[in-house]
Amino acid sequence: MLITDSAVKNRTDWIEKIRSLGGSFTEGSTRLGDDLSNDINEKGTSELVDHLRLCGDIPESYDHDSSEEKLYSKYTDCIVCEAFKSIGMRSLVLSERGDSADVEVFARAYSFVADAKSFRLSRTAKNAKDFKIQAMDNWKRGKPYAMVVCPIYQLPNTSSQIYLHATTRNVCVFSYSHLAVLVLFSKDEGPVRSEEMLAEVFKSVRALNPSKDAAQYWTAVNKTMLSFSPRVAELWDVEKRAAAESVEIAKDDALTFLAREREKIMQMSHQEALLALVRVHKIESRIKTIKSVSDNKILAMG
């Protein structure tokens, strides 16, 4: 297994840490960013890569629209910010909320804005508007590029408005898996080479004709990275396996939580059970959705 038990435990610890930071969003997000940065600086690149591999799904144990869910979104922004820092770029998480991107990044020869996305495994349809691609184009604020970083197994692998918006608006849809490859490549060949490879990815997206075709999009992105250096192919194979593992880990965690929730309901009194009946049906629906998630083979396109 590429994703170790200690990495899974560390994720569980961070889920609980985020839960404990409820209250003031501003104070919680500041502390979250500081703690994450200190943790990665202390433990190194492997710690960052573990976060990138496992951060894409919002824990089912968080209530919808709760402070924990909002802080988890900020957590993924901080991870993306730390990833670009590790590559050698200057990066910061923007404090303002609303009409702006969440992360700003400055390389030596270019700059861009970025946004991190995460979704519950039990969420059914992911609409193009959920990825905020059109908004990201507006939020470039004079910068040449924009990027949306997503969990790879939540991205469509056939046809989607997501890719039409991305290729029309010149917004790079990237995955945490692709970003992990970039981080590991930087460790091997240095920040300058990594910045050059990312610049080529941005250019490849800009050169695409507008299309909903996922294969066209990912073939362009994947070939750009794989052709940049022979070392990328080795890292690519590792992250393909890690992506498949992360799907199963996320599914197991979510299904375990929902099984416990169902057991609690089954132990209720008759009156309590009647009040929870609607929720029981929702749990069954969520379980069905989670079980349907699988590796979509995006990293194999190219």
Order of alpha helices (4+ residues) and beta strands (2+ residues): alpha-alpha-alpha-alpha-beta-beta-beta-alpha-beta-alpha-beta-alpha-alpha-alpha-alpha-alpha-alpha
